[in-house]
Amino acid sequence: MLDTLDAAAVRRWCAGGLAALKRHQGEIDRLNVYPVPDGDTGTNLVLTLTSAQQALAMDLDTLPDSGPTAHGHALRLMAQGALLGARGNSGVILSQILRGFADELAVAPTVRGRELAAALRSAAAAAYTAVAQPVEGTLLTVVAAAAAAADRADSDDLPAVARVAARAAAEALARTPEQLPALARAGVVDAGGRGLCVLLDALVEVLTGEDTAGPAPTPRSARPAATVARETGSDEYAYEVQFLLDAGAEAVAGMRRALAALGDSLVVVGDGREPEGTWNVHVHVNDVGAAVEAGVAAGRPYRISVTRFADQPEPPRGPVSDGRAAVVVATGGGIAELFAAEGATVVPGNPSTGELLDAIRGTGAARVVILPNDPNTQAVASAAAREAHRHGIKVSVVPTRSPVQALAALAVRDADRRFEDDVIAMAEAAGACRYAEVCHASREALTVAGPCRPGDVLALVEGEVHLIGTDLTDTCAAVVDRMLGGGGEMVTLLAGADAPAGLTDAVRAHVASRWPFVEVHTYPGGQPFYPLLVGIE
């Protein structure tokens, strides 16, 4: 039994936690609620903690002469390594949980039960801060439950408090399907929360020498896996509102909450000045007045512009500015070549924070925009942007969720615009591009479009299954018809690595006969898993 957490114990926790995550990696990946082969929470957590362990292995003996304690220094190295290696939303949140531990325990002379409780409180706060729109029934709920239980224990007995926290986390994990309907429909618990439970069990094992890890809890009523909509912009919002704002960070935080309640596609970019800076604000709403009023309540908005999407013309294809740079995440050789032709620096899919940061610094530009092209990479991109600011590089993230949206965003860059205005224009162009993905179901599932079986063809529009078919070409044509039924003047088709010969030609011919006034562009994308990606502008 250990009565305090020292640097050696931190090191054993990191190594033991990583080993435990590797053992449970497949199990956590299978908690994915999509019937497509992209469930990788377990893999992302393993990669994130691998980076944390590497940071400890390289630098644990470089304790500064003054500042944090030995255990605090170890935790800071662990947190920094996790941040630079963070992959996916779960990895970024985990890195913030570790940062919360490090911030709280850095100067604590000893770490006993009450200090662990304080560290868990700090970890939960950091995790919630990392998420723009916190959702209960996720990793956030699990870490908050662990912190609350540790607080209630009110004890200096470190192993006892760790046990209480791990037990409360497991109980909270079992309840996640009751809080998040998508998990209930899928019959699974939250994948990120399960990963945290594995790490807390590993901490208990380090402190007690006992193997207390248990199997993943099973929801009361397990059902076939179901799909759930990813975070995405919605065409239910008719107006784009953008303005510059002079305000303090605390007021901007309140404005973020107000705007998030009004619409979506919210992008708020600051210049990093304290205590009051300049912010670029972009949001899609129906109530324009309320959006502007939220800005007025926060500070001094100016250069206000409002665009009605129905009136927006097709943007011109402009040249790339030599004074700025774009970093784009791409999966597929053809897609990478398209982005490179637009002058962008291309990073392979599912990058770590460190890999994105290296790409940003490698551009040599002082102003960089990142296009993540995947909801799961957005948190990593935001973390890389924050790190880049420390190096004096101004970075903005345009929240693209598909390569077709990134192509639309890159097409509207204008070297004559201010960088901030250019970012807003790119975000607007990306948001105006609707996207779809066509793939084969990897498992039996109950989707919002009905049940599917392995091998069925799924057409997902903006992340949600809209069509289930048996013939690939027919399903591709049908989803394009459905999307064009809502309007559109240009279709972009990206053929995947496994797309059969002639697929895009067949879809192009179908559009020509059914929608003769619609322009069609086809490219070999080379992306895995998805034979066809579709963009509608």
C-alpha positions as CSV (number, residue, x, y, z in Angstrom):
1,M,0.0,0.0,0.0
2,L,1.2,3.5,-0.8
3,D,0.1,6.4,1.4
4,T,1.3,9.0,-1.1
5,L,1.7,9.4,-4.8
6,D,5.4,10.0,-5.7
7,A,7.1,10.4,-9.0
8,A,7.9,6.7,-9.3
9,A,4.2,5.9,-8.7
10,V,3.2,8.4,-11.4
11,R,5.6,6.6,-13.8
12,R,4.1,3.2,-12.9
13,W,0.6,4.6,-13.2
14,C,1.3,5.8,-16.7
15,A,2.9,2.5,-17.8
16,G,0.2,0.4,-16.1
17,G,-2.6,2.6,-17.5
18,L,-1.1,2.3,-21.0
19,A,-0.8,-1.5,-20.7
20,A,-4.4,-1.7,-19.4
21,L,-5.7,0.4,-22.3
22,K,-3.9,-1.8,-24.8
23,R,-5.6,-4.9,-23.2
24,H,-9.0,-3.2,-23.5
25,Q,-8.3,-1.4,-26.8
26,G,-10.5,-3.6,-28.9
27,E,-13.3,-3.7,-26.4
28,I,-13.4,0.1,-26.2
29,D,-13.2,0.4,-30.0
30,R,-16.2,-1.9,-30.3
31,L,-18.3,0.5,-28.2
32,N,-18.6,2.6,-31.3
33,V,-22.2,3.4,-32.1
34,Y,-21.7,3.7,-35.9
35,P,-22.1,0.6,-38.2
36,V,-19.2,1.8,-40.2
37,P,-15.5,1.0,-39.6
38,D,-14.5,4.2,-37.8
39,G,-14.8,3.4,-34.1
40,D,-11.4,4.2,-32.7
41,T,-11.7,5.6,-29.2
42,G,-9.7,2.8,-27.7
43,T,-7.0,3.3,-30.3
44,N,-6.9,7.0,-29.8
45,L,-6.6,6.7,-26.0
46,V,-3.7,4.2,-26.4
47,L,-1.9,6.5,-28.8
48,T,-2.4,9.5,-26.5
49,L,-1.1,7.8,-23.4
50,T,1.8,6.3,-25.4
51,S,2.9,9.8,-26.1
52,A,2.6,10.6,-22.4
53,Q,4.7,7.6,-21.5
54,Q,7.4,8.6,-24.0
55,A,7.6,12.1,-22.5
56,L,8.1,10.6,-19.1
57,A,10.7,8.2,-20.3
58,M,12.7,10.9,-22.0
59,D,12.4,13.7,-19.4
60,L,11.6,12.4,-16.0
61,D,15.1,13.1,-14.7
62,T,15.1,16.8,-15.8
63,L,13.5,18.1,-12.6
64,P,13.9,21.9,-12.5
65,D,15.9,23.5,-9.6
66,S,12.8,25.3,-8.4
67,G,9.1,25.0,-9.1
68,P,7.1,21.8,-9.1
69,T,7.8,18.8,-6.9
70,A,9.2,15.6,-8.4
71,H,5.7,14.1,-8.7
72,G,4.3,17.4,-10.0
73,H,7.0,17.6,-12.6
74,A,6.3,14.0,-13.7
75,L,2.6,14.7,-14.0
76,R,3.3,17.9,-16.0
77,L,5.5,15.9,-18.4
78,M,2.8,13.2,-18.7
79,A,0.1,15.9,-19.4
80,Q,2.3,17.7,-22.0
81,G,3.1,14.4,-23.7
82,A,-0.5,13.5,-23.8
83,L,-1.5,16.9,-25.3
84,L,1.1,16.7,-28.0
85,G,0.1,13.1,-28.8
86,A,-3.6,13.5,-28.3
87,R,-5.7,11.9,-31.0
88,G,-9.5,12.4,-31.3
89,N,-11.8,14.1,-28.9
90,S,-11.3,11.4,-26.3
91,G,-7.5,11.9,-26.4
92,V,-7.7,15.7,-26.1
93,I,-10.1,15.4,-23.2
94,L,-7.8,12.9,-21.5
95,S,-4.9,15.3,-21.9
96,Q,-6.9,18.0,-20.2
97,I,-7.8,15.6,-17.3
98,L,-4.1,14.9,-16.9
99,R,-3.4,18.7,-17.1
100,G,-5.9,19.2,-14.3
101,F,-4.0,16.6,-12.2
102,A,-0.7,18.3,-12.9
103,D,-2.0,21.9,-12.2
104,E,-3.4,20.8,-8.8
105,L,-0.6,18.6,-7.6
106,A,2.5,20.4,-9.1
107,V,3.4,22.1,-5.8
108,A,1.6,19.9,-3.2
109,P,4.4,18.5,-0.9
110,T,2.6,15.1,-0.6
111,V,-0.4,13.6,-2.4
112,R,-2.8,11.8,-0.1
113,G,-6.5,11.3,-0.3
114,R,-7.7,14.9,0.0
115,E,-5.1,16.0,-2.6
116,L,-6.3,13.3,-5.0
117,A,-9.8,14.5,-4.5
118,A,-8.7,18.1,-5.3
119,A,-6.8,16.8,-8.4
120,L,-9.9,15.0,-9.6
121,R,-12.0,18.2,-9.2
122,S,-9.4,20.1,-11.2
123,A,-9.3,17.4,-13.8
124,A,-13.1,17.5,-14.2
125,A,-13.1,21.3,-14.6
126,A,-10.4,21.1,-17.2
127,A,-12.2,18.4,-19.1
128,Y,-15.5,20.4,-19.2
129,T,-13.6,23.5,-20.3
130,A,-12.1,21.6,-23.2
131,V,-15.5,20.9,-24.8
132,A,-17.5,23.7,-26.4
133,Q,-20.8,22.0,-25.8
134,P,-20.5,19.5,-22.9
135,V,-22.9,16.6,-23.2
136,E,-23.8,14.4,-20.2
137,G,-23.5,10.6,-20.6
138,T,-19.9,10.9,-21.8
139,L,-16.4,10.9,-20.5
140,L,-17.2,14.2,-18.8
141,T,-19.9,12.7,-16.7
142,V,-17.6,9.9,-15.6
143,V,-14.8,12.1,-14.5
144,A,-17.2,14.4,-12.7
145,A,-18.7,11.5,-10.8
146,A,-15.2,10.3,-9.7
147,A,-14.4,13.8,-8.5
148,A,-17.6,14.1,-6.5
149,A,-17.2,10.7,-4.8
150,A,-13.6,11.5,-3.9
151,D,-14.7,14.8,-2.3
152,R,-17.4,13.0,-0.3
153,A,-14.9,10.5,1.0
154,D,-13.2,13.4,2.9
155,S,-10.2,11.3,3.8
156,D,-6.4,11.4,3.7
157,D,-6.3,7.7,3.0
158,L,-5.0,7.7,-0.6
159,P,-5.8,4.1,-1.6
160,A,-9.3,4.4,-0.1
161,V,-10.1,7.6,-2.0
162,A,-8.8,6.1,-5.2
163,R,-11.0,3.1,-4.7
164,V,-14.0,5.3,-4.1
165,A,-13.3,7.4,-7.2
166,A,-12.8,4.3,-9.4
167,R,-16.0,2.7,-8.1
168,A,-18.0,5.9,-8.7
169,A,-16.6,6.2,-12.2
170,A,-17.7,2.7,-13.0
171,E,-21.2,3.3,-11.6
172,A,-21.5,6.6,-13.6
173,L,-20.3,4.7,-16.7
174,A,-23.1,2.2,-16.3
175,R,-25.6,5.0,-16.2
176,T,-24.4,6.7,-19.4
177,P,-27.0,5.0,-21.6
178,E,-29.7,6.6,-19.4
179,Q,-28.3,10.0,-20.1
180,L,-27.5,9.7,-23.8
181,P,-30.2,8.2,-26.0
182,A,-27.8,7.1,-28.7
183,L,-26.0,4.9,-26.2
184,A,-29.3,3.4,-25.1
185,R,-30.3,2.6,-28.6
186,A,-26.9,1.0,-29.3
187,G,-26.9,-1.0,-26.1
188,V,-23.4,0.3,-25.1
189,V,-21.7,2.5,-22.5
190,D,-19.7,5.5,-23.4
191,A,-16.3,4.5,-24.9
192,G,-14.3,7.5,-23.5
193,G,-15.8,6.9,-20.1
194,R,-14.8,3.3,-20.2
195,G,-11.2,4.3,-21.0
196,L,-11.1,6.6,-18.0
197,C,-12.4,3.8,-15.8
198,V,-9.5,1.6,-17.0
199,L,-7.1,4.3,-16.1
200,L,-8.6,4.8,-12.6
201,D,-8.5,1.1,-12.0
202,A,-4.8,1.2,-13.0
203,L,-4.2,3.9,-10.4
204,V,-5.8,1.8,-7.7
205,E,-3.6,-1.1,-8.7
206,V,-0.5,1.0,-8.4
207,L,-1.5,2.3,-5.0
208,T,-2.7,-1.0,-3.5
209,G,-0.9,-3.7,-5.5
210,E,-4.3,-5.3,-6.1
211,D,-5.9,-6.0,-9.6
212,T,-9.3,-4.5,-9.2
213,A,-10.2,-4.0,-12.8
214,G,-13.6,-5.3,-13.8
215,P,-15.4,-5.9,-17.1
216,A,-17.2,-3.2,-18.8
217,P,-20.7,-2.6,-17.4
218,T,-23.6,-3.8,-19.5
219,P,-26.6,-1.5,-19.9
220,R,-29.9,-2.8,-18.6
221,S,-31.3,-3.5,-22.1
222,A,-28.7,-4.3,-24.7
223,R,-29.8,-3.8,-28.3
224,P,-28.1,-3.9,-31.7
225,A,-25.7,-1.1,-32.4
226,A,-27.3,2.1,-33.7
227,T,-26.0,5.2,-35.4
228,V,-26.0,8.6,-33.9
229,A,-25.6,11.9,-35.7
230,R,-22.2,13.5,-35.4
231,E,-21.7,17.1,-34.5
232,T,-22.5,19.0,-37.7
233,G,-24.0,22.2,-39.0
234,S,-27.7,22.2,-39.9
235,D,-29.5,23.6,-42.9
236,E,-32.3,24.7,-40.6
237,Y,-30.5,28.0,-40.0
238,A,-31.0,30.5,-42.7
239,Y,-28.5,33.3,-41.8
240,E,-24.8,33.7,-41.3
241,V,-23.9,36.4,-38.8
242,Q,-20.3,37.6,-38.4
243,F,-18.6,40.5,-36.6
244,L,-15.5,41.6,-34.9
245,L,-15.7,42.0,-31.1
246,D,-13.5,43.8,-28.5
247,A,-14.1,42.1,-25.2
248,G,-12.5,40.2,-22.4
249,A,-12.2,36.4,-22.3
250,E,-14.8,36.0,-19.5
251,A,-17.4,38.0,-21.4
252,V,-16.7,36.1,-24.6
253,A,-17.2,32.8,-22.7
254,G,-20.7,34.0,-21.9
255,M,-21.4,35.1,-25.4
256,R,-20.3,31.6,-26.7
257,R,-22.9,30.0,-24.5
258,A,-25.6,32.4,-25.8
259,L,-24.7,31.9,-29.4
260,A,-24.5,28.1,-29.0
261,A,-28.1,28.2,-27.9
262,L,-29.2,30.2,-30.9
263,G,-27.6,28.2,-33.7
264,D,-24.6,26.2,-34.9
265,S,-21.3,26.4,-36.9
266,L,-20.0,28.7,-34.1
267,V,-16.5,29.9,-34.6
268,V,-14.9,32.4,-32.2
269,V,-11.2,33.2,-32.7
270,G,-9.3,35.5,-30.4
271,D,-5.9,37.3,-30.8
272,G,-4.7,36.1,-27.4
273,R,-4.3,39.6,-25.9
274,E,-5.1,40.0,-22.2
275,P,-7.1,41.2,-20.4
276,E,-9.2,42.4,-23.5
277,G,-8.6,41.3,-27.0
278,T,-10.2,41.3,-30.5
279,W,-12.3,38.3,-31.5
280,N,-13.8,37.1,-34.8
281,V,-17.3,35.8,-34.3
282,H,-19.2,33.6,-36.8
283,V,-22.4,31.7,-36.3
284,H,-25.4,30.4,-38.3
285,V,-28.8,31.4,-36.8
286,N,-32.4,32.2,-37.6
287,D,-32.6,35.1,-35.1
288,V,-30.1,37.7,-36.3
289,G,-31.0,40.3,-33.7
290,A,-30.4,37.9,-30.8
291,A,-27.0,37.0,-32.2
292,V,-25.9,40.6,-32.4
293,E,-27.4,41.4,-29.0
294,A,-25.2,38.6,-27.5
295,G,-22.2,40.4,-29.0
296,V,-23.4,43.7,-27.5
297,A,-23.8,42.1,-24.1
298,A,-20.2,40.9,-24.3
299,G,-18.4,44.0,-25.5
300,R,-18.2,46.2,-28.6
301,P,-19.1,44.4,-31.8
302,Y,-18.3,46.1,-35.2
303,R,-18.0,45.3,-38.9
304,I,-21.2,43.3,-38.5
305,S,-22.4,41.5,-41.6
306,V,-25.4,39.2,-42.3
307,T,-25.7,36.8,-45.2
308,R,-28.8,34.9,-46.1
309,F,-27.7,31.6,-47.5
310,A,-30.5,31.4,-50.1
311,D,-29.1,34.6,-51.7
312,Q,-25.4,33.6,-51.6
313,P,-23.8,33.2,-55.1
314,E,-21.2,30.5,-55.9
315,P,-17.9,31.9,-54.6
316,P,-15.1,32.5,-57.1
317,R,-12.1,30.3,-57.2
318,G,-9.2,32.5,-56.0
319,P,-5.4,32.3,-55.8
320,V,-3.6,31.2,-52.7
321,S,-1.9,33.9,-50.7
322,D,1.9,33.5,-50.3
323,G,1.7,35.3,-47.0
324,R,-0.5,32.7,-45.3
325,A,-0.7,28.9,-45.1
326,A,-3.3,26.2,-44.8
327,V,-2.8,22.9,-43.1
328,V,-5.2,20.2,-44.2
329,V,-5.8,16.7,-42.8
330,A,-6.3,14.2,-45.6
331,T,-6.9,10.5,-45.8
332,G,-6.3,9.2,-49.3
333,G,-3.7,9.9,-51.9
334,G,-6.0,11.6,-54.4
335,I,-7.5,13.9,-51.8
336,A,-4.0,14.8,-50.6
337,E,-3.0,15.7,-54.2
338,L,-6.1,17.9,-54.6
339,F,-5.2,19.8,-51.4
340,A,-1.5,20.1,-52.4
341,A,-2.6,21.5,-55.7
342,E,-4.4,24.3,-53.8
343,G,-1.1,25.1,-52.0
344,A,-2.0,23.5,-48.7
345,T,0.3,21.5,-46.4
346,V,-1.2,18.0,-46.1
347,V,-1.1,15.9,-42.9
348,P,-2.2,12.2,-43.0
349,G,-5.5,11.3,-41.3
350,N,-6.0,10.9,-37.6
351,P,-2.9,13.1,-36.6
352,S,-1.6,13.8,-33.2
353,T,-1.4,17.3,-31.7
354,G,2.3,17.2,-32.2
355,E,2.1,16.2,-35.8
356,L,-0.3,19.0,-36.6
357,L,1.9,21.4,-34.6
358,D,5.0,20.3,-36.6
359,A,3.1,20.9,-39.9
360,I,2.0,24.4,-38.7
361,R,5.5,25.4,-37.8
362,G,6.9,23.8,-41.0
363,T,4.9,26.2,-43.2
364,G,7.0,29.1,-42.0
365,A,3.9,31.3,-42.0
366,A,2.8,33.6,-39.2
367,R,-0.9,33.0,-40.0
368,V,-2.2,29.5,-40.5
369,V,-5.7,28.0,-41.0
370,I,-6.3,24.3,-40.2
371,L,-9.0,22.2,-41.9
372,P,-9.4,19.0,-39.9
373,N,-12.0,17.3,-42.2
374,D,-13.3,15.0,-39.5
375,P,-15.3,15.8,-36.3
376,N,-12.9,13.6,-34.3
377,T,-9.9,15.6,-35.4
378,Q,-11.3,19.0,-34.5
379,A,-10.3,18.9,-30.9
380,V,-6.8,17.9,-31.9
381,A,-6.6,20.8,-34.3
382,S,-7.8,23.2,-31.6
383,A,-5.2,21.9,-29.2
384,A,-2.5,22.3,-31.9
385,A,-3.7,25.8,-32.5
386,R,-3.4,26.7,-28.8
387,E,0.2,25.3,-28.8
388,A,1.1,27.2,-31.9
389,H,0.1,30.5,-30.3
390,R,2.9,29.9,-27.8
391,H,5.3,29.9,-30.7
392,G,3.9,33.3,-32.0
393,I,1.9,31.7,-34.8
394,K,-1.7,32.9,-35.3
395,V,-3.8,29.8,-36.1
396,S,-7.5,29.5,-36.8
397,V,-9.5,26.2,-37.2
398,V,-12.2,26.1,-39.8
399,P,-14.4,23.1,-38.5
400,T,-14.6,21.1,-41.8
401,R,-16.1,17.7,-41.4
402,S,-15.4,16.3,-44.8
403,P,-12.8,16.8,-47.5
404,V,-15.4,18.3,-49.8
405,Q,-16.0,21.1,-47.3
406,A,-12.3,21.8,-47.2
407,L,-12.2,22.1,-51.0
408,A,-15.0,24.6,-50.8
409,A,-13.2,26.5,-48.1
410,L,-9.8,26.6,-49.9
411,A,-11.5,27.8,-53.1
412,V,-12.6,31.1,-51.5
413,R,-9.3,32.2,-50.0
414,D,-8.5,35.8,-51.0
415,A,-5.0,37.3,-50.3
416,D,-6.5,40.8,-50.3
417,R,-8.7,40.1,-47.3
418,R,-7.6,40.4,-43.7
419,F,-6.7,37.0,-42.3
420,E,-9.6,37.1,-39.9
421,D,-12.1,37.9,-42.6
422,D,-10.6,35.2,-44.8
423,V,-11.1,32.6,-42.0
424,I,-14.7,33.7,-41.7
425,A,-15.2,33.4,-45.5
426,M,-13.7,29.9,-45.5
427,A,-15.9,28.9,-42.6
428,E,-18.9,30.2,-44.4
429,A,-18.0,28.3,-47.6
430,A,-17.4,25.1,-45.7
431,G,-20.7,25.4,-43.9
432,A,-22.6,26.0,-47.1
433,C,-21.3,22.8,-48.6
434,R,-23.5,19.8,-47.7
435,Y,-21.7,16.5,-47.6
436,A,-22.5,12.8,-47.8
437,E,-20.5,9.5,-47.4
438,V,-21.4,6.2,-48.9
439,C,-19.9,3.0,-47.3
440,H,-20.7,-0.6,-46.6
441,A,-22.1,-1.5,-43.1
442,S,-19.6,-3.4,-41.0
443,R,-22.1,-4.8,-38.6
444,E,-25.8,-5.3,-37.9
445,A,-27.4,-2.2,-36.6
446,L,-30.6,-0.3,-36.1
447,T,-30.2,3.1,-37.8
448,V,-32.5,6.0,-38.1
449,A,-33.2,4.8,-41.7
450,G,-34.1,1.3,-40.5
451,P,-32.1,-1.9,-39.8
452,C,-29.0,-2.8,-41.7
453,R,-26.9,-5.9,-42.1
454,P,-23.2,-6.4,-42.7
455,G,-22.4,-5.6,-46.4
456,D,-25.5,-3.3,-46.9
457,V,-24.7,0.0,-48.6
458,L,-25.2,3.0,-46.3
459,A,-25.5,6.6,-47.4
460,L,-24.8,9.1,-44.6
461,V,-25.8,12.7,-45.1
462,E,-24.1,15.1,-42.7
463,G,-23.2,12.1,-40.5
464,E,-26.6,10.4,-40.2
465,V,-27.7,7.4,-42.2
466,H,-30.4,8.5,-44.7
467,L,-30.5,5.5,-47.1
468,I,-29.8,1.8,-46.9
469,G,-29.4,-0.1,-50.1
470,T,-27.9,-3.3,-51.7
471,D,-26.5,-1.8,-54.9
472,L,-23.6,0.7,-54.5
473,T,-24.2,2.7,-57.7
474,D,-28.0,2.9,-57.2
475,T,-27.5,4.1,-53.6
476,C,-24.9,6.7,-54.6
477,A,-27.3,8.1,-57.3
478,A,-30.2,8.1,-54.8
479,V,-28.3,10.1,-52.2
480,V,-27.2,12.7,-54.7
481,D,-30.9,13.0,-55.8
482,R,-32.0,13.4,-52.2
483,M,-29.4,16.1,-51.6
484,L,-30.1,18.0,-54.8
485,G,-33.8,18.0,-54.0
486,G,-32.9,20.6,-51.4
487,G,-31.1,22.7,-53.9
488,G,-27.6,22.9,-55.3
489,E,-25.6,24.1,-58.4
490,M,-22.4,22.0,-58.1
491,V,-21.7,18.4,-57.2
492,T,-18.2,17.1,-56.2
493,L,-17.6,13.4,-56.2
494,L,-14.5,11.8,-54.6
495,A,-14.0,8.1,-55.5
496,G,-12.6,5.9,-52.7
497,A,-9.8,3.4,-52.9
498,D,-12.2,0.5,-53.1
499,A,-14.7,2.2,-55.5
500,P,-15.4,0.0,-58.5
501,A,-14.4,1.3,-61.9
502,G,-16.9,3.5,-63.5
503,L,-18.7,4.5,-60.3
504,T,-18.3,8.2,-60.6
505,D,-19.0,8.1,-64.3
506,A,-22.3,6.4,-63.6
507,V,-23.3,8.9,-61.0
508,R,-22.2,11.8,-63.3
509,A,-24.3,10.4,-66.1
510,H,-27.3,10.0,-63.7
511,V,-27.0,13.7,-62.6
512,A,-26.7,14.8,-66.2
513,S,-29.9,13.1,-67.1
514,R,-31.9,14.0,-64.0
515,W,-30.4,17.4,-63.1
516,P,-29.1,18.9,-66.4
517,F,-28.3,22.3,-65.1
518,V,-26.1,21.0,-62.2
519,E,-22.3,21.1,-62.7
520,V,-20.4,17.9,-61.7
521,H,-16.7,17.5,-60.8
522,T,-15.2,14.0,-60.2
523,Y,-11.8,13.2,-58.7
524,P,-10.0,10.0,-57.5
525,G,-9.9,10.5,-53.8
526,G,-8.3,7.3,-52.7
527,Q,-10.0,7.4,-49.2
528,P,-10.4,4.1,-47.3
529,F,-13.8,2.7,-46.2
530,Y,-15.9,5.1,-48.3
531,P,-16.3,4.3,-52.0
532,L,-17.8,7.8,-52.5
533,L,-17.7,11.2,-50.9
534,V,-20.3,13.7,-52.1
535,G,-20.3,17.5,-51.8
536,I,-23.2,19.8,-52.8
537,E,-22.7,23.5,-53.2
